[in-house]
Amino acid sequence: MAAESSRWLTIPDLVDVLGVSPGRVHRLLEDRHLLGVRRDKVLVVPEEFLLDGEPLTELRGTLILLADDGFTDDEAMEWMLSVDETLGVSPINALRAGRKAEVRRVAQALAF
């Protein structure tokens, strides 16, 4: 199943929503507080990765774990937004529901 977001945010969108500079947005991406992928050559982040105008705090550790497991950014995005059989929902929805430990256990089991 292809990963889909309800809304993809560009860097300018993130600057507006987060109230930070473009440089700060890029640092959030570099430090894995957020994950972006290119869609039609534009770097975008799913709106679901934000909560109350901030990056979802539980996201960073999960993104680091996926990168350590060998996931590319595109593969990590696909997994985060697609329904996972074990979780019954997409990992991002599970994180938003407070199921961080469960999401990370499932991610750890996926290590390449």
ROMI-816309 format. One record per residue: residue in three letters; residue number from 1; x, y, z of N, C-alpha, C in turn. Coordinates in nm, 3 decimals, decimal comma, always signed. Layout:
N
R	aa	i	n_xx	n_yy	n_zz	ca_xx	ca_yy	ca_zz	c_xx	c_yy	c_zz
R	Ala	NUM	X	Y	Z	X	Y	Z	X	Y	Z
...
END
This chain:
112
R	aa	i	n_xx	n_yy	n_zz	ca_xx	ca_yy	ca_zz	c_xx	c_yy	c_zz
R	Met	1	+0,084	-0,118	+0,000	+0,000	+0,000	+0,000	+0,089	+0,125	+0,000
R	Ala	2	+0,059	+0,217	-0,089	+0,140	+0,337	-0,099	+0,116	+0,429	+0,019
R	Ala	3	+0,224	+0,492	+0,061	+0,214	+0,586	+0,173	+0,144	+0,712	+0,126
R	Glu	4	+0,047	+0,753	+0,202	-0,026	+0,876	+0,169	-0,044	+0,961	+0,293
R	Ser	5	-0,034	+1,088	+0,271	-0,058	+1,185	+0,377	-0,183	+1,263	+0,341
R	Ser	6	-0,251	+1,312	+0,442	-0,367	+1,396	+0,414	-0,322	+1,527	+0,351
R	Arg	7	-0,202	+1,571	+0,388	-0,149	+1,698	+0,335	+0,002	+1,696	+0,347
R	Trp	8	+0,069	+1,733	+0,239	+0,215	+1,743	+0,238	+0,253	+1,889	+0,254
R	Leu	9	+0,345	+1,917	+0,346	+0,389	+2,054	+0,374	+0,526	+2,077	+0,314
R	Thr	10	+0,542	+2,188	+0,244	+0,671	+2,228	+0,188	+0,752	+2,301	+0,295
R	Ile	11	+0,875	+2,333	+0,265	+0,958	+2,408	+0,360	+0,891	+2,542	+0,394
R	Pro	12	+0,844	+2,620	+0,295	+0,774	+2,745	+0,332	+0,651	+2,721	+0,420
R	Asp	13	+0,577	+2,612	+0,393	+0,462	+2,579	+0,479	+0,508	+2,555	+0,622
R	Leu	14	+0,617	+2,478	+0,637	+0,669	+2,447	+0,770	+0,718	+2,571	+0,843
R	Val	15	+0,780	+2,663	+0,768	+0,823	+2,790	+0,828	+0,702	+2,861	+0,889
R	Asp	16	+0,592	+2,864	+0,815	+0,469	+2,930	+0,863	+0,408	+2,857	+0,982
R	Val	17	+0,394	+2,725	+0,971	+0,327	+2,647	+1,076	+0,409	+2,643	+1,205
R	Leu	18	+0,541	+2,623	+1,190	+0,627	+2,612	+1,307	+0,674	+2,746	+1,361
R	Gly	19	+0,665	+2,849	+1,278	+0,708	+2,982	+1,320	+0,859	+2,991	+1,339
R	Val	20	+0,933	+2,921	+1,252	+1,079	+2,921	+1,260	+1,137	+2,956	+1,123
R	Ser	21	+1,269	+2,974	+1,118	+1,336	+3,009	+0,993	+1,351	+2,885	+0,904
R	Pro	22	+1,372	+2,904	+0,774	+1,398	+2,790	+0,686	+1,521	+2,710	+0,733
R	Gly	23	+1,621	+2,777	+0,785	+1,739	+2,708	+0,836	+1,705	+2,616	+0,952
R	Arg	24	+1,616	+2,663	+1,039	+1,572	+2,580	+1,152	+1,494	+2,458	+1,103
R	Val	25	+1,411	+2,477	+1,001	+1,337	+2,364	+0,944	+1,435	+2,260	+0,891
R	His	26	+1,539	+2,305	+0,821	+1,639	+2,213	+0,767	+1,713	+2,140	+0,880
R	Arg	27	+1,740	+2,209	+0,990	+1,804	+2,143	+1,106	+1,712	+2,039	+1,168
R	Leu	28	+1,584	+2,069	+1,175	+1,487	+1,971	+1,228	+1,487	+1,844	+1,141
R	Leu	29	+1,501	+1,863	+1,011	+1,509	+1,749	+0,919	+1,641	+1,673	+0,937
R	Glu	30	+1,751	+1,746	+0,942	+1,883	+1,684	+0,960	+1,892	+1,607	+1,091
R	Asp	31	+1,834	+1,662	+1,196	+1,841	+1,599	+1,329	+1,730	+1,495	+1,351
R	Arg	32	+1,653	+1,468	+1,247	+1,547	+1,365	+1,249	+1,432	+1,396	+1,344
R	His	33	+1,409	+1,524	+1,370	+1,286	+1,561	+1,441	+1,169	+1,553	+1,343
R	Leu	34	+1,201	+1,566	+1,214	+1,105	+1,553	+1,105	+1,169	+1,470	+0,995
R	Leu	35	+1,086	+1,415	+0,909	+1,133	+1,341	+0,792	+1,067	+1,400	+0,670
R	Gly	36	+1,148	+1,428	+0,569	+1,095	+1,479	+0,445	+1,137	+1,391	+0,329
R	Val	37	+1,057	+1,391	+0,225	+1,090	+1,321	+0,102	+1,059	+1,414	-0,015
R	Arg	38	+1,113	+1,381	-0,129	+1,087	+1,464	-0,247	+0,966	+1,410	-0,322
R	Arg	39	+0,873	+1,498	-0,349	+0,756	+1,470	-0,431	+0,758	+1,575	-0,541
R	Asp	40	+0,764	+1,530	-0,665	+0,773	+1,623	-0,779	+0,889	+1,721	-0,758
R	Lys	41	+1,001	+1,672	-0,710	+1,126	+1,747	-0,690	+1,120	+1,849	-0,576
R	Val	42	+1,012	+1,848	-0,498	+0,996	+1,941	-0,386	+1,002	+1,861	-0,256
R	Leu	43	+1,083	+1,909	-0,161	+1,093	+1,843	-0,031	+0,967	+1,871	+0,049
R	Val	44	+0,902	+1,763	+0,094	+0,777	+1,777	+0,167	+0,777	+1,688	+0,291
R	Val	45	+0,696	+1,729	+0,389	+0,681	+1,658	+0,515	+0,530	+1,637	+0,536
R	Pro	46	+0,489	+1,517	+0,579	+0,346	+1,497	+0,603	+0,297	+1,579	+0,722
R	Glu	47	+0,180	+1,635	+0,709	+0,120	+1,715	+0,816	+0,106	+1,632	+0,945
R	Glu	48	+0,086	+1,501	+0,930	+0,069	+1,413	+1,046	+0,191	+1,409	+1,137
R	Phe	49	+0,306	+1,453	+1,088	+0,428	+1,453	+1,168	+0,433	+1,571	+1,266
R	Leu	50	+0,332	+1,658	+1,260	+0,323	+1,773	+1,350	+0,205	+1,755	+1,445
R	Leu	51	+0,219	+1,810	+1,563	+0,111	+1,812	+1,660	+0,115	+1,945	+1,733
R	Asp	52	+0,007	+2,015	+1,731	-0,002	+2,146	+1,798	+0,109	+2,241	+1,755
R	Gly	53	+0,137	+2,244	+1,625	+0,236	+2,337	+1,572	+0,381	+2,302	+1,602
R	Glu	54	+0,407	+2,179	+1,642	+0,543	+2,133	+1,674	+0,563	+1,994	+1,613
R	Pro	55	+0,691	+1,957	+1,587	+0,715	+1,818	+1,545	+0,669	+1,723	+1,657
R	Leu	56	+0,606	+1,613	+1,619	+0,563	+1,512	+1,715	+0,686	+1,461	+1,789
R	Thr	57	+0,688	+1,475	+1,921	+0,810	+1,444	+1,998	+0,850	+1,298	+1,987
R	Glu	58	+0,753	+1,208	+1,975	+0,784	+1,064	+1,967	+0,844	+1,023	+1,832
R	Leu	59	+0,839	+1,113	+1,736	+0,884	+1,081	+1,601	+1,035	+1,062	+1,591
R	Arg	60	+1,112	+1,147	+1,657	+1,257	+1,148	+1,640	+1,322	+1,013	+1,670
R	Gly	61	+1,294	+0,954	+1,784	+1,355	+0,826	+1,819	+1,319	+0,717	+1,720
R	Thr	62	+1,196	+0,719	+1,672	+1,151	+0,620	+1,574	+1,225	+0,639	+1,443
R	Leu	63	+1,242	+0,763	+1,399	+1,313	+0,790	+1,273	+1,460	+0,751	+1,284
R	Ile	64	+1,521	+0,776	+1,398	+1,661	+0,736	+1,419	+1,672	+0,584	+1,415
R	Leu	65	+1,579	+0,516	+1,481	+1,579	+0,369	+1,481	+1,566	+0,314	+1,339
R	Leu	66	+1,476	+0,369	+1,260	+1,458	+0,324	+1,122	+1,585	+0,347	+1,041
R	Ala	67	+1,648	+0,464	+1,056	+1,774	+0,491	+0,984	+1,882	+0,393	+1,027
R	Asp	68	+1,892	+0,367	+1,157	+1,990	+0,270	+1,208	+1,962	+0,129	+1,155
R	Asp	69	+1,833	+0,100	+1,129	+1,794	-0,030	+1,076	+1,821	-0,042	+0,926
R	Gly	70	+1,866	+0,066	+0,863	+1,899	+0,062	+0,721	+1,793	+0,116	+0,628
R	Phe	71	+1,688	+0,175	+0,683	+1,582	+0,232	+0,599	+1,631	+0,360	+0,532
R	Thr	72	+1,601	+0,377	+0,404	+1,622	+0,506	+0,338	+1,510	+0,598	+0,386
R	Asp	73	+1,522	+0,727	+0,357	+1,415	+0,820	+0,395	+1,284	+0,781	+0,327
R	Asp	74	+1,291	+0,742	+0,199	+1,169	+0,703	+0,128	+1,106	+0,579	+0,189
R	Glu	75	+1,189	+0,480	+0,226	+1,137	+0,359	+0,289	+1,078	+0,388	+0,426
R	Ala	76	+1,144	+0,474	+0,502	+1,093	+0,511	+0,634	+0,959	+0,583	+0,621
R	Met	77	+0,949	+0,673	+0,523	+0,824	+0,746	+0,501	+0,712	+0,648	+0,464
R	Glu	78	+0,743	+0,556	+0,374	+0,645	+0,457	+0,331	+0,593	+0,379	+0,452
R	Trp	79	+0,685	+0,333	+0,537	+0,645	+0,255	+0,655	+0,564	+0,339	+0,754
R	Met	80	+0,608	+0,461	+0,778	+0,541	+0,547	+0,876	+0,396	+0,577	+0,838
R	Leu	81	+0,368	+0,587	+0,708	+0,235	+0,629	+0,663	+0,146	+0,515	+0,618
R	Ser	82	+0,200	+0,394	+0,605	+0,121	+0,280	+0,560	+0,071	+0,200	+0,681
R	Val	83	-0,046	+0,141	+0,667	-0,100	+0,059	+0,775	-0,008	-0,061	+0,796
R	Asp	84	+0,034	-0,081	+0,920	+0,117	-0,195	+0,957	+0,027	-0,302	+1,016
R	Glu	85	+0,041	-0,425	+0,966	-0,044	-0,536	+1,014	-0,036	-0,555	+1,165
R	Thr	86	+0,084	-0,550	+1,218	+0,104	-0,573	+1,361	+0,036	-0,465	+1,445
R	Leu	87	+0,045	-0,339	+1,400	-0,011	-0,227	+1,475	-0,161	-0,208	+1,449
R	Gly	88	-0,206	-0,250	+1,331	-0,346	-0,231	+1,295	-0,376	-0,093	+1,239
R	Val	89	-0,281	-0,004	+1,249	-0,291	+0,132	+1,194	-0,154	+0,169	+1,141
R	Ser	90	-0,142	+0,287	+1,081	-0,010	+0,332	+1,037	+0,075	+0,364	+1,160
R	Pro	91	+0,206	+0,345	+1,151	+0,292	+0,379	+1,265	+0,276	+0,525	+1,312
R	Ile	92	+0,257	+0,619	+1,220	+0,242	+0,758	+1,264	+0,114	+0,774	+1,345
R	Asn	93	+0,007	+0,705	+1,305	-0,117	+0,714	+1,383	-0,101	+0,647	+1,519
R	Ala	94	-0,025	+0,538	+1,524	+0,002	+0,473	+1,652	+0,084	+0,565	+1,742
R	Leu	95	+0,184	+0,634	+1,686	+0,263	+0,729	+1,766	+0,174	+0,840	+1,819
R	Arg	96	+0,088	+0,892	+1,733	-0,001	+1,001	+1,775	-0,098	+0,955	+1,883
R	Ala	97	-0,124	+0,823	+1,891	-0,213	+0,768	+1,992	-0,138	+0,727	+2,120
R	Gly	98	-0,007	+0,758	+2,126	+0,070	+0,730	+2,246	+0,127	+0,589	+2,254
R	Arg	99	+0,139	+0,522	+2,141	+0,188	+0,384	+2,138	+0,334	+0,377	+2,096
R	Lys	100	+0,417	+0,466	+2,148	+0,558	+0,477	+2,108	+0,635	+0,347	+2,125
R	Ala	101	+0,627	+0,284	+2,240	+0,704	+0,162	+2,267	+0,666	+0,051	+2,169
R	Glu	102	+0,538	+0,038	+2,141	+0,491	-0,065	+2,049	+0,542	-0,038	+1,907
R	Val	103	+0,536	+0,087	+1,863	+0,585	+0,124	+1,730	+0,734	+0,093	+1,719
R	Arg	104	+0,809	+0,127	+1,821	+0,955	+0,104	+1,815	+0,989	-0,044	+1,818
R	Arg	105	+0,911	-0,124	+1,890	+0,932	-0,270	+1,889	+0,912	-0,326	+1,750
R	Val	106	+0,806	-0,281	+1,683	+0,777	-0,328	+1,547	+0,888	-0,279	+1,452
R	Ala	107	+0,930	-0,155	+1,466	+1,036	-0,103	+1,381	+1,166	-0,181	+1,401
R	Gln	108	+1,198	-0,213	+1,523	+1,321	-0,287	+1,553	+1,317	-0,424	+1,486
R	Ala	109	+1,202	-0,487	+1,483	+1,187	-0,620	+1,421	+1,205	-0,616	+1,270
R	Leu	110	+1,196	-0,496	+1,211	+1,209	-0,482	+1,066	+1,353	-0,462	+1,020
R	Ala	111	+1,447	-0,459	+1,111	+1,587	-0,430	+1,077	+1,632	-0,517	+0,960
R	Phe	112	+1,700	-0,451	+0,866	+1,753	-0,523	+0,747	+1,875	-0,602	+0,784
END
